[in-house]
Amino acid sequence: MSQITRYGESQLRRYGLKYDIDLRSPLEQDYAPDKIPAKTIFRSYPVYPVSEAESEGDLPQSELAKRGAVEFDYQEPYLMMVLNAHSQLAFRCLFEDMLANDQPGDSLLFHCAAGKDRTGIAGFLILSALGVDYQSIRQDYLLTNVVYSAGDEQKLRKNCRMIKQLSLLRK
């Protein structure tokens, strides 16, 4: 979102972007701030517990105080994003905004820095809540590897064509 073009920003405005949910830390947000349409509501819900020197974004301070000091094991980030009280609060706030976004023509987007780990877990939680089967969620998540393994746009297009062919073969 920090590298979006003016054209991309106008497309988001026309699409009805109401909420921009940023799952990055405040430090990451300061380094690469989002470019969003003027009327879009920006929410900062850092999934990883941030240092005391940083702000906790828009997470409810009363909830953070109840949860007390939070430890995060960066050796097991996926496990911790699901089990850690701080991360759970960030994802709960995302769900609350999604549920509040109930008007036709309004949309919400969520993201982190690379769109894989924090965004991937958020996508997993949302799709699970919607009743999507685990295999479909897993397959969708693994498509991220296709994007990251492609060094350039041409290779990405080739990889996508291969995936499409493989999915047709499975049917």
Phi, psi and omega in degrees: 000341179282342183251013182293144179278169176298323177297315178299319178296319178292326176296317178297319178299313179295328180287343178093034180297115180260319182237136170243108181260115183256117183267004180280167176286159176303325178297317177296321180294320178295322181293321182221079183295147178292145172252111184228158176301151187305319185272001180287137178274119180265131176234134177252108178238078182298123182287317178278135175301130183265164180293161180298335181290338181264156173288157177268018179068222182260013177294140182299121182300323180296322178291319179297320180296320179298324184281342177068196181297135183242130175255145182229127180266100182288354174283336180232063188296323182293315178299316182291327179295336180268323187264339184284132183299322179296312179298318179300321178296317179300314180291325177298318178297321176301313180297320179299318178293322177298316180292328178285341182274071189248015181261139177303139178087354177263146179224166181224140172233152177227149183199167171231211183280315184250345179081021182242301189281290181297316178294323178297316178294318178300315178299318177301313181296318180294311180297323177297316179298331179276357177086015178290138183291150186302318182299319178294320179296315180299314180298318179297315180297319182293342175298337177302323180298327179296317180294314184286337179277342179279126181281336182211175185296323181296316179293323178299315178299319179297314179299319180295321177297320179296318179297318180298317179296317180296319181292327176292324179294326181290338184283000000 
